[in-house]
Amino acid sequence: MVGSGVVAIGTFKVPGEATISGNVQGELTAAALNVLPSGEVTGKSVAQTIVVSGKMNQSTTAMQSLVVDATGVITGEIAYGDLEIRRGGELLGSITQIKNQSTLIK
């Protein structure tokens, strides 16, 4: 977990769930990613499932499911297996559905 007010910069590989309420910059790979309303991730993010209530920028890949909550904003290159956007949630950028989950995203 990256707590509120914390800025983490680098490459992160999380075997379980990564919960972000602070700021992460760099590469983040996790089984599951939960970006809370105060959280922001900038860089390349890849996870099986991603729930965004905060902000994600640059490259976001949810191999299985991507949920954008009402307060969530994702910008940049976005790829997902299944997509749910709650009223108020925003996707801005290039959006691609992953039809074959073994497909590699650049």
Phi and psi in degrees as a GROMACS rama.xvg file:
@    title "Ramachandran Plot"
@    xaxis  label "Phi"
@    yaxis  label "Psi"
@TYPE xy
-108.653  110.602  VAL-2
-76.3787  166.309  GLY-3
-58.2312  133.583  SER-4
87.7647  -10.8274  GLY-5
-89.1448  137.694  VAL-6
-114.439  119.468  VAL-7
-115.609  127.719  ALA-8
-123.481  129.765  ILE-9
147.046  -156.04  GLY-10
-112.564  126.404  THR-11
-125.466  129.29  PHE-12
-121.519  112.729  LYS-13
-112.023  118.97  VAL-14
-70.6739  -23.1143  PRO-15
-114.197  -133.285  GLY-16
-93.863  133.243  GLU-17
-103.148  124.356  ALA-18
-112.779  124.264  THR-19
-117.353  118.69  ILE-20
-122.193  -1.21453  SER-21
-107.788  -140.889  GLY-22
-125.276  125.531  ASN-23
-118.045  131.657  VAL-24
-127.504  126.752  GLN-25
132.327  -142.131  GLY-26
-109.131  132.429  GLU-27
-132.156  120.474  LEU-28
-122.006  130.391  THR-29
-150.99  162.092  ALA-30
-68.7846  -42.5213  ALA-31
-140.158  145.395  ALA-32
-130.746  128.56  LEU-33
-125.902  111.305  ASN-34
-101.243  110.167  VAL-35
-74.6962  167.624  LEU-36
-53.4564  -33.1734  PRO-37
-88.9756  -1.04288  SER-38
-88.8164  150.667  GLY-39
-144.63  132.314  GLU-40
-121.631  126.437  VAL-41
-124.502  123.452  THR-42
134.332  -152.071  GLY-43
-99.7944  121.97  LYS-44
-124.082  131.146  SER-45
-135.347  129.854  VAL-46
-154.153  162.676  ALA-47
-68.0316  -46.757  GLN-48
-129.094  139.806  THR-49
-134.359  131.338  ILE-50
-120.228  124.389  VAL-51
-118.844  116.552  VAL-52
-111.387  -13.4899  SER-53
-107.211  -130.692  GLY-54
-126.327  142.553  LYS-55
-132.533  135.74  MET-56
-130.246  148.024  ASN-57
89.6049  -87.343  GLN-58
-134.573  119.406  SER-59
-126.523  121.602  THR-60
-126.772  117.194  THR-61
-109.852  102.581  ALA-62
-60.776  -34.5507  MET-63
-106.328  -70.9742  GLN-64
-133.398  144.23  SER-65
-124.62  122.27  LEU-66
-117.88  124.583  VAL-67
-109.455  111.013  VAL-68
-71.389  173.803  ASP-69
-58.8595  -29.5943  ALA-70
-97.3771  0.740267  THR-71
-82.4966  141.964  GLY-72
-136.234  125.451  VAL-73
-122.259  128.676  ILE-74
-125.096  149.668  THR-75
108.94  -145.435  GLY-76
-87.6051  122.343  GLU-77
-124.768  127.197  ILE-78
-131.942  142.629  ALA-79
-152.103  156.191  TYR-80
-85.0555  -60.2186  GLY-81
-121.655  148.672  ASP-82
-130.297  134.711  LEU-83
-133.995  125.149  GLU-84
-119.942  119.965  ILE-85
-83.8166  152.359  ARG-86
-50.7179  124.011  ARG-87
102.975  -22.4421  GLY-88
-68.2199  149.871  GLY-89
-130.022  138.798  GLU-90
-122.5  124.036  LEU-91
-131.667  115.944  LEU-92
138.083  -151.448  GLY-93
-90.2305  121.687  SER-94
-119.436  126.825  ILE-95
-132.401  134.032  THR-96
-88.8943  133.925  GLN-97
-86.91  110.121  ILE-98
-85.5144  -31.1349  LYS-99
-119.244  113.683  ASN-100
-65.3293  -11.3017  GLN-101
-87.7427  -3.0115  SER-102
-64.7112  132.347  THR-103
-89.1118  134.393  LEU-104
-99.1817  134.276  ILE-105
